[in-house]
Amino acid sequence: MKLRSEQGTAVVEFAVILPFLLVVIFGIVEFGFIFYNKAMLTNASREGARRAIVYQVDSDGNRIVPGAEVENAVTRQLYSDFPTNNELRLVTFGTDALTIDPDSSDGDIATTQGAYVTVRVDFDYNFLLIPSFIPGIPGNITLSGITTMRAE
């Protein structure tokens, strides 16, 4: 038998617990987005590195890979391939800050057989809710996908 003074206790307890429960749920969702984006960046850097290790020869007989081809391989992996919908496959909340660095300063990647080629893809991920709930956490983090492969 419930006493009259105990009515509504469950509602009050739920109201106290609800904010903590929501932070945990949103944290799980947020980190799921981060892990998904990290996997996409790693896969994209692998595709770029695969393209970078297959060489071409220039007029002087040097082995080169055009840096633009590496960037195109990464971009094809990260963007949807629907003809009318060229959207980034990464989960974003805000502006898209994507950087692709195939280790080339002059646009070409010069490789010798057996040399290592590194492709790095950086993405600034903007948090959706976590900084709103927990003060002191920055509003974004940089996620990186880095792949190093040996040239053929």
Long-range contacts (C-beta under 8 A, 24 or more apart in sequence): 22-133, 23-133, 23-134, 26-128, 26-129, 26-130, 26-133, 27-130, 30-127, 30-128, 30-129, 30-130, 33-91, 33-125, 33-128, 34-125, 34-141, 34-143, 36-90, 36-91, 37-90, 37-91, 37-123, 37-125, 37-143, 38-143, 38-145, 40-77, 40-78, 40-89, 40-90, 40-145, 41-78, 41-90, 41-121, 41-122, 41-123, 41-143, 41-144, 41-145, 42-145, 42-146, 42-147, 43-77, 43-145, 44-74, 44-77, 44-78, 44-121, 44-145, 45-74, 45-119, 45-120, 45-121, 45-145, 45-146, 45-147, 46-145, 46-147, 47-73, 47-74, 47-76, 47-77, 48-73, 48-74, 48-77, 48-100, 48-102, 48-119, 48-121, 48-147, 49-117, 49-118, 49-119, 49-147, 49-148, 49-149, 50-149, 52-102, 52-103, 52-109, 52-111, 52-117, 52-119, 52-149, 52-151, 53-111, 53-117, 53-149, 53-150, 53-151, 53-152, 54-152, 55-111, 55-151, 55-152, 58-108, 62-110, 63-110, 63-111, 63-112, 63-113, 63-151, 64-108, 64-109, 64-110, 64-111, 65-108, 65-109, 65-111, 65-117, 66-107, 66-108, 66-109, 67-102, 67-104, 67-107, 67-108, 67-109, 68-107, 70-100, 70-102, 70-104, 70-109, 70-119, 71-100, 71-102, 74-100, 74-102, 74-119, 74-121, 75-100, 78-121, 90-123, 92-125, 92-126, 93-126, 93-127, 93-128, 94-126, 94-140, 95-124, 95-126, 96-123, 97-123, 97-124, 98-122, 98-123, 99-123, 111-151, 112-151, 113-151, 113-152, 114-150, 114-151, 115-150, 115-151, 116-148, 116-149, 116-150, 116-151, 117-148, 117-149, 117-150, 117-151, 118-146, 118-147, 118-148, 119-146, 119-147, 119-148, 120-144, 120-145, 120-146, 121-145, 121-146
